[in-house]
């Protein structure tokens, strides 16, 4: 199975910019960006990020706001903060050289077992598993595992299986082969079994269970929040606030929003905090934005101030600020409305 997969990968591997070399810094950046994000989306961000921060030292010495600006629109912004913090750790602790040992890599912020395994195997050729959703799905089907892969104990079981599979093998080609096989052939829905290099011994294929497996039942508690979101202007300037550290969208900029029932309540809440009057101009649009564990329903209104206050920016100035994706939607809706 390993030899068939590795041979298939070497003949069919996808062409990505982070596969041009084995630089651990490049692989690290790509793996963090690829968390929760498609390869097609990541490619331009990856190239732009490395153009601006070509070395770990450059990333470490940049401001967090500069890093966020390069990340703007990619989502899951804590990844960018962890990259920045880890780059500073690497400069201080490892003299700017990406660590070689698996446990040292695993100790960096934002890096779990999968990412540490991917970097260790691809950059350094270490025989370490890189088990992500693709691998869980492939192994579940190949061995006809009828257990729930969302459970930690099942994930550990699959990790041990992969650990045995890569012994004395090209771990880099095996792990990347698994990634490509999961992305292009052993898909979550309607896998392309006729093209699969390991179909012959796949127990799910033999037992006609490929459209049943894997069992992947997650228990998610999702929170829904309704906001009145205010585009607050004075002449050609817009009021923005910066989110505090430690919370959702930390340090990103956005428009003022309150969990209140109407734009009139918004005006009252704004007056309490800023001691300024607002004039309600128009309802712009209702926007839904989905995060991993919560959903925002933003009812966007345009308000006007009687004079300029602190925290107001022109559109040109806003372009240089890291604005959250949710509030980029708000700004675009307003500009289209106007």
Helices and strands as residue ranges (DSSP letters): H 2-12, G 17-19, H 24-34, H 39-52, H 56-61, H 64-71, H 78-94, H 102-106, H 113-124, H 133-142, H 152-165, H 171-184, G 193-195, G 199-201, H 203-206, E 223-234, E 237-239, E 241-242, E 253-254, E 256-258, H 263-274, E 278-290, E 294-305, E 312-313, H 315-319, H 325-337
